[in-house]
Amino acid sequence: MDGGGRFPEPPIAAGYAGGDAGTPAPPPGTAPAWGGPARESRLARSLPRFLRPRRSSVAVPIERRMPRHLGMGLAFGFFGLVAGAGFVSGGGYAELAARSGTPLDMAARALGFGLDKVTISGLVQLRSAEILQAAGIDQRNSLPFLSVVDVRDRLSTVPLIGAVSVRKIYPRELLITLTEREPSALWQRNGEIAVIAADGTVIDQMRDGRFSDLPLVVGEEANLRTKEYLALLEAAGPLKDRIRAGTLVSGRRWTLKLDGIDVRLPETGAREAVARLVKLEAESSLLEKDIIAVDLRLPDRVVVRLTEEGAAARLEAQKKSKKPKGTET
């Protein structure tokens, strides 16, 4: 210390900060010794993260890092994949699905969710077997994996079904509620017969005899005038059951078919003409005579066409009425 109370050299702590408490300070003019792990740690933390030294790790063999029995599992998986591919490509899966359904369906049935009951309401002309076939439902199905949307879409394509709803009732029941279109008549065109509604909409083709009792209209666009023909049948009264069909001629007028007799109606006033026919039949049994056609197109007269036998008998009667009387002796 000089006279001013100052030290000529900077003081050094007894325990140098970079070392242990008992370590002497380095002599003046020399570099400080290594400060140990603490100094290195502080220096590393002061550096950016990407410049900090990384800890070294002890190398572990790869066979010790892998799970045990991994190779055996991979081998079994490979052979299982090959076997499954062969089963599918060989047709085994398709045959199994066709016989017992999909694996999901089989599993669901095994758990008690098979399709054991199908309740169908609203049947009039259709049959339960037809509904099941159209819906694609059989014993292979299971309730959880049956799509009600697909079933409804399939049934909606049936012409005789106007509306349908499908609902699942767990665990094993399916409820189908439908509304059938009401058939009003049969329509014959080009040799084919279709079932039609009152507005003329084609419901289905005539496939069996269940609709054979419906009225029959014949001719191009006759289906569009079904209501008109049905009104003529109502006007026929006691003759209704004898009318077999109504043919629309040239899209303008009707000809009724009665037991082999054609009744030609006018283009306008057809119902009035039918009423005249009913009156003639009641008064003179016109339709019981040897005729093949009755023409009612003229409002003030009735024209009939005789059968060949009727025409011959009438001609013979006329000859007899014109034969001159002989001279008495």
C-alpha positions, 0 to 999 in steps of 0.5 A, spaced: 500 500 500 502 506 498 502 513 502 495 514 499 492 508 502 492 504 495 494 497 493 500 497 487 496 490 485 489 488 484 487 484 490 486 477 489 481 473 493 483 468 497 479 463 494 479 464 486 472 464 483 474 459 478 477 454 482 476 451 489 477 456 495 484 454 497 487 454 490 492 460 490 491 466 484 495 465 478 501 470 478 500 476 475 501 476 467 499 469 466 492 466 463 488 464 469 487 456 470 481 452 467 475 454 472 472 447 472 465 444 470 462 450 473 465 455 469 464 451 463 457 450 464 456 457 465 460 459 458 455 453 455 449 457 457 451 463 455 452 461 448 446 460 443 443 453 443 445 451 436 452 452 438 452 449 445 455 442 446 451 436 446 452 430 450 455 424 448 451 418 448 453 411 449 452 406 443 447 401 444 446 395 439 440 395 434 438 388 436 437 391 443 433 397 441 428 392 437 422 389 441 423 382 442 420 377 437 419 382 432 422 378 426 417 372 428 411 377 428 413 380 421 414 373 418 407 371 421 404 377 418 407 376 411 405 369 410 398 371 413 398 376 408 400 372 402 395 366 405 389 372 405 391 374 398 390 367 395 384 366 399 381 372 395 384 371 388 382 364 388 374 366 390 374 363 397 372 370 400 367 371 394 364 364 396 364 365 403 360 372 402 355 369 398 354 363 403 354 366 409 355 374 408 361 379 410 365 377 416 362 383 419 355 380 418 357 374 421 361 377 427 354 381 428 350 375 428 354 371 432 353 377 438 346 376 437 344 382 432 342 377 426 336 379 422 331 374 425 324 378 424 322 383 418 315 386 419 312 389 413 305 393 413 301 396 408 301 391 403 295 390 398 297 387 391 304 386 393 307 380 397 312 379 402 316 375 398 316 380 393 318 386 398 324 382 401 327 380 394 326 387 392 330 390 398 335 385 398 334 382 405 336 375 407 338 370 412 345 373 411 344 380 413 345 383 420 342 388 423 347 393 425 351 393 418 344 393 414 343 400 411 336 402 411 338 408 406 340 402 401 333 398 403 329 404 402 332 406 395 331 399 392 324 399 394 323 406 391 324 403 385 318 398 385 313 401 381 307 399 385 310 402 391 309 410 392 312 411 399 316 407 403 320 408 410 325 403 413 326 402 421 331 398 425 328 395 432 334 392 436 336 387 437 334 383 431 328 386 427 326 391 421 320 394 420 318 396 413 312 401 412 310 402 405 304 405 401 302 402 394 300 406 388 292 404 387 292 401 380 285 404 376 286 400 370 290 396 365 293 399 358 294 395 352 298 398 347 303 395 341 301 388 344 303 389 351 299 391 357 301 395 363 298 397 370 296 404 370 294 409 376 287 414 375 292 419 372 295 414 367 301 413 370 304 406 368 305 403 375 308 396 372 307 391 367 302 386 367 306 380 370 300 375 373 293 375 374 292 379 380 290 385 376 285 382 371 279 384 374 281 392 372 278 396 366 282 395 360 283 401 355 286 400 348 290 405 344 295 410 343 294 415 349 288 412 352 292 411 359 291 419 359 284 419 358 282 413 363 278 417 368 273 419 362 273 411 360 271 410 368 266 415 367 263 411 361 263 405 365 259 408 371 254 411 366 253 404 363 249 402 369 247 395 368 251 394 362 258 395 366 259 388 367 258 386 360 263 392 357 270 388 356 274 394 354 274 401 351 278 403 345 280 410 344 280 411 336 284 416 333 285 420 340 278 423 339 272 418 341 271 411 344 269 404 342 266 400 347 267 392 347 261 388 349 261 381 348 263 381 341 259 387 340 262 394 338 259 400 340 261 406 337 260 412 341 260 420 339 266 424 340 262 429 344 256 427 348 259 420 349 255 419 356 249 421 353 250 416 348 251 410 353 245 412 357 241 411 350 244 404 349 242 402 356 235 405 354 235 401 348 237 394 351 232 395 357 226 396 351 228 392 346 234 387 348 238 390 342 244 387 344 241 380 344 240 380 337 244 378 331 249 384 331 256 385 331 256 393 332 252 399 334 253 406 332 251 411 336 255 417 333 248 420 330 244 423 335 237 422 332 238 415 330 241 408 331 245 404 326 246 397 327 251 392 323 248 385 323 252 378 323 252 374 317 247 369 320 243 375 322 244 378 315 242 372 311 236 371 316 233 378 314 234 377 307 230 371 307 225 374 311 225 380 306 224 375 300 218 372 303 214 378 304 215 380 297 213 373 294 206 374 290 200 370 292 198 365 287 191 364 284 186 360 288 183 354 284 
